[in-house]
Structure formats: structure tokens, C-alpha cells
């Protein structure tokens, strides 16, 4: 085989390896999406029978994280990828870590919601939780879509959306604090609800982290400690150069 054909063969293999890794990340993301959807149904609709499904899926997610991470390590060791491909591999490694933690938070929500909040979750809080949960689900859906299409614009939408989740979180926490003040006997159960709400808030943070990794993958710019307006200006400047 000539050097040219050998180089093309190696390049094709490398591209196939990268595509395989991307596909596995999206498969893992789909499982985590389902975990979150089921956990929210347990929390908001009292569908406690789904809690076991959420918990059992955790082992699958953990196994995928290990499998994909090992594949990333092999790619780096064997291929020594150039800058753009290396950023992809790094983003994959960081993204699967965030997805695994999202799965952990979903499991935590499902486990806490099974028995502990019976008769305590009032309708006003339940409505707010449903809204907050839907915001987080949309963030996760969008960030996986952004990863699949390497779409910076969608990733930016996810970064922006985290502020809405934080606002809803603060509102629910205030409602729960008022409840504990008015009904001291309800404090233990309400505290469990607060932990579930805190998990949902963390889920939003995890989605934001993945969005930031995607922006880094595409643009080569680390935006973690940059104000959002400055990030948008940076993205606009990058677009003008292309």
C-alpha cells in the first residue's frame, strides 16, 4: 500500500473512531434524558413505580462513561490528534462526566421522591417544580442537540437558560422556607423536597457546563469564567473571521 493510500486509510479509520465516540455519547445522553424524565414524573406526578427504572439505569450510564472514557484515552495515545480533534476528544471526556453526574442527580431525585414527600408537596410548589423540571429537560435536550450538530448558537441558548432555572429555584426555595416557618412539623419532609429541588438546580448547571465544553470544542475558547455578553462578542468576532 502506498504512503498516500496508507494515510487515507488511517485518516478514514480515525474519523470512524471519532464518529463512534460521538454516537456513544449521544446514546448515553438519551438514557440520561429518559432517567430525568422518569425522575420528574416520580417527583411531580407521584409515579413512584418509575423510581426503580431510574435507579437501575444508573449502572448502564456508569458503564458507558467508563467505556467511552477508555476509548478517548486510546484515541489520544494511538492517534495523537491535532488541535481540533483533540478538543473533540477532550469535550467528549468532559461531557460524559457531566452526563454521569446528571444521571446521579436524577437518581437522587427519584429516590427521595418515593415515600418521603407524601402529603407534603403542595399544589403551588408542585406546579413550580413541574415548570423547573421542564426547563431542565429542555436544557438537556438542547445541549445534546448542540453536541450532535456542533452548534454553538444552541449551546449559547443553554448557557442563557440556566439563569431561568436559577430564578425558578430561588422562588421554590422561598415557598418551602415559608412552609417550614408556618408548619414546623413539616420541616423534615420539606427538607427532602428542598434536596430534590437542589438536585434539579445542579442539573441545570451540568447542562450549562456541557454547553461551555461544546463552545470550547468549536471555537477553542474557554468561556467558563467569562461574562455571557463577552462570550457572545467573542462568538460574533469568530464568525466575522470565517
C-alpha positions as CSV (number, residue, x, y, z in Angstrom):
1,X,0.0,0.0,0.0
2,X,1.4,3.4,-0.9
3,X,2.1,6.1,1.7
4,X,-0.8,8.1,0.2
5,X,-3.3,5.3,0.5
6,X,-2.0,4.3,3.9
7,X,-2.5,7.9,5.1
8,X,-6.0,7.9,3.7
9,X,-6.8,4.6,5.3
10,X,-5.5,5.8,8.7
11,X,-7.4,9.1,8.3
12,X,-10.7,7.2,7.5
13,X,-10.2,4.9,10.5
14,X,-9.6,7.9,12.7
15,X,-12.7,9.6,11.5
16,X,-14.7,6.4,12.1
17,X,-13.3,6.2,15.6
18,X,-14.3,9.8,16.4
19,X,-17.8,9.2,14.9
20,X,-18.2,6.1,17.0
21,X,-17.3,8.0,20.2
22,X,-19.8,10.8,19.3
23,X,-22.5,8.2,18.7
24,X,-21.9,6.6,22.1
25,X,-22.1,9.9,23.8
26,X,-25.5,10.6,22.2
27,X,-26.6,7.1,23.2
28,X,-25.6,7.8,26.8
29,X,-27.3,11.1,26.6
30,X,-30.6,9.5,25.5
31,X,-30.5,7.2,28.5
32,X,-29.9,10.1,30.9
33,X,-32.7,12.1,29.2
34,X,-35.0,9.2,30.0
35,X,-33.7,9.0,33.6
36,X,-34.5,12.7,34.1
37,X,-38.0,12.4,32.5
38,X,-38.9,9.5,34.7
39,X,-37.4,11.1,37.9
40,X,-39.6,14.2,37.2
41,X,-42.7,12.0,36.9
42,X,-41.9,10.4,40.2
43,X,-41.4,13.9,41.8
44,X,-44.2,15.8,40.3
45,X,-46.8,13.1,39.5
46,X,-46.1,10.7,42.3
47,X,-45.4,7.9,39.8
48,X,-43.3,6.0,42.3
49,X,-43.1,2.8,40.2
50,X,-40.7,4.6,37.9
51,X,-38.1,5.2,40.6
52,X,-36.7,1.7,40.2
53,X,-36.3,2.3,36.4
54,X,-34.3,5.5,37.1
55,X,-32.1,3.7,39.7
56,X,-31.5,0.7,37.5
57,X,-30.4,2.8,34.5
58,X,-27.6,4.3,36.6
59,X,-25.4,1.2,36.1
60,X,-25.8,1.4,32.3
61,X,-24.8,5.1,32.4
62,X,-21.8,4.4,34.6
63,X,-20.7,1.6,32.3
64,X,-20.9,3.8,29.2
65,X,-18.9,6.5,30.9
66,X,-16.1,4.1,31.6
67,X,-16.3,2.6,28.1
68,X,-16.2,5.9,26.3
69,X,-13.5,7.4,28.5
70,X,-11.3,4.4,27.8
71,X,-11.9,4.8,24.1
72,X,-10.9,8.5,24.3
73,X,-7.7,7.5,26.1
74,X,-6.9,5.0,23.3
75,X,-7.5,7.6,20.6
76,X,-5.2,10.1,22.2
77,X,-2.5,7.5,22.8
78,X,-2.7,6.0,19.4
79,X,-3.6,8.9,17.1
80,X,-2.0,11.9,18.8
81,X,-4.8,14.1,17.4
82,X,-4.2,17.6,16.2
83,X,-5.8,20.6,17.9
84,X,-9.4,20.5,16.6
85,X,-9.7,16.7,17.0
86,X,-8.1,16.8,20.4
87,X,-10.7,19.4,21.5
88,X,-13.4,17.0,20.4
89,X,-11.9,14.1,22.4
90,X,-11.5,16.4,25.5
91,X,-15.1,17.6,25.1
92,X,-16.3,14.0,24.9
93,X,-14.5,13.1,28.1
94,X,-15.8,16.1,30.0
95,X,-19.4,15.7,28.6
96,X,-19.7,12.0,29.6
97,X,-18.6,13.0,33.1
98,X,-21.3,15.7,33.3
99,X,-23.9,13.2,31.9
100,X,-23.0,10.6,34.5
101,X,-23.5,13.3,37.2
102,X,-26.8,14.3,35.7
103,X,-27.8,10.6,35.9
104,X,-26.7,10.6,39.6
105,X,-28.9,13.7,40.3
106,X,-31.9,12.2,38.5
107,X,-31.4,9.0,40.6
108,X,-31.3,11.1,43.8
109,X,-34.5,12.9,42.9
110,X,-36.3,9.6,42.2
111,X,-35.1,8.0,45.4
112,X,-36.0,11.0,47.6
113,X,-39.4,11.2,46.0
114,X,-40.6,7.7,46.5
115,X,-42.1,7.9,50.0
116,X,-40.7,10.8,51.9
117,X,-42.9,13.6,50.5
118,X,-46.4,12.0,50.6
119,X,-49.0,14.6,51.6
120,X,-46.4,17.4,51.9
121,X,-45.9,18.6,48.4
122,X,-48.5,21.3,48.0
123,X,-50.0,22.2,44.6
124,X,-48.3,25.6,44.3
125,X,-44.9,24.0,44.8
126,X,-45.8,21.1,42.6
127,X,-46.6,23.5,39.7
128,X,-43.3,25.3,40.2
129,X,-41.4,22.1,40.3
130,X,-43.0,20.9,37.0
131,X,-42.0,24.2,35.4
132,X,-38.5,24.0,36.7
133,X,-38.2,20.3,35.6
134,X,-39.4,21.2,32.1
135,X,-36.8,23.9,31.9
136,X,-34.0,21.5,32.9
137,X,-35.3,18.8,30.5
138,X,-35.2,21.3,27.6
139,X,-31.7,22.4,28.5
140,X,-30.6,18.7,28.4
141,X,-32.4,18.1,25.1
142,X,-30.8,21.3,23.6
143,X,-27.3,20.6,24.8
144,X,-27.4,17.1,23.3
145,X,-28.6,18.6,20.1
146,X,-25.8,21.1,20.2
147,X,-23.3,18.4,20.7
148,X,-24.7,16.3,17.9
149,X,-24.6,19.2,15.4
150,X,-21.6,21.1,16.9
151,X,-24.0,24.0,17.1
152,X,-22.6,27.0,19.0
153,X,-25.8,29.0,18.8
154,X,-27.8,26.3,20.6
155,X,-25.0,25.9,23.1
156,X,-25.3,29.6,23.9
157,X,-29.1,29.2,24.4
158,X,-28.4,26.6,27.0
159,X,-25.9,28.8,28.8
160,X,-28.6,31.6,28.9
161,X,-31.3,29.2,30.0
162,X,-29.5,28.4,33.3
163,X,-30.5,31.8,34.6
164,X,-34.2,30.8,34.2
165,X,-33.6,27.6,36.2
166,X,-31.8,29.6,39.0
167,X,-34.7,32.1,39.2
168,X,-37.2,29.3,39.5
169,X,-35.0,27.5,42.1
170,X,-35.0,30.6,44.3
171,X,-38.7,31.0,44.0
172,X,-39.4,27.4,45.1
173,X,-36.9,27.6,48.0
174,X,-38.7,30.7,49.3
175,X,-42.0,28.8,49.1
176,X,-40.5,25.9,51.1
177,X,-38.9,28.1,53.7
178,X,-42.3,29.9,54.2
179,X,-43.9,26.4,54.6
180,X,-41.4,25.3,57.2
181,X,-41.9,28.6,59.2
182,X,-45.7,28.2,59.2
183,X,-45.7,24.4,59.8
184,X,-42.7,23.3,61.9
185,X,-44.0,19.7,62.0
186,X,-43.5,19.5,58.2
187,X,-39.8,20.5,58.3
188,X,-38.3,17.0,57.8
189,X,-40.4,16.3,54.8
190,X,-40.0,19.8,53.3
191,X,-36.2,19.5,53.7
192,X,-36.3,16.4,51.5
193,X,-38.2,18.4,48.9
194,X,-35.5,21.1,49.1
195,X,-32.8,18.5,48.4
196,X,-34.7,17.3,45.3
197,X,-35.0,21.0,44.1
198,X,-31.3,21.4,44.7
199,X,-30.6,18.4,42.5
200,X,-32.7,20.0,39.7
201,X,-30.7,23.2,40.0
202,X,-27.5,21.2,39.8
203,X,-28.8,19.5,36.6
204,X,-29.1,22.9,35.0
205,X,-25.5,23.7,36.0
206,X,-24.4,20.4,34.4
207,X,-26.1,21.2,31.2
208,X,-24.5,24.6,31.2
209,X,-21.1,23.0,31.7
210,X,-21.6,20.8,28.7
211,X,-22.7,23.8,26.6
212,X,-19.5,25.5,27.6
213,X,-17.4,22.5,26.6
214,X,-19.1,22.5,23.2
215,X,-18.3,26.1,22.7
216,X,-14.7,25.4,23.5
217,X,-14.7,22.4,21.2
218,X,-15.9,24.5,18.2
219,X,-14.2,27.8,18.9
220,X,-11.2,26.9,21.0
221,X,-12.3,29.5,23.6
222,X,-12.7,28.6,27.2
223,X,-15.7,30.7,28.4
224,X,-16.1,29.3,31.9
225,X,-15.0,32.5,33.7
226,X,-16.1,35.0,31.1
227,X,-19.3,37.1,31.3
228,X,-22.0,35.9,28.8
229,X,-22.0,39.3,27.0
230,X,-18.3,38.9,26.4
231,X,-18.8,35.3,25.2
232,X,-21.4,36.5,22.6
233,X,-19.0,39.2,21.5
234,X,-16.2,36.6,21.1
235,X,-18.5,34.3,19.1
236,X,-19.6,37.2,16.8
237,X,-15.9,38.1,16.3
238,X,-15.1,34.5,15.4
239,X,-18.0,34.4,12.9
240,X,-16.7,37.5,11.1
241,X,-13.3,35.9,10.7
242,X,-14.7,32.8,9.0
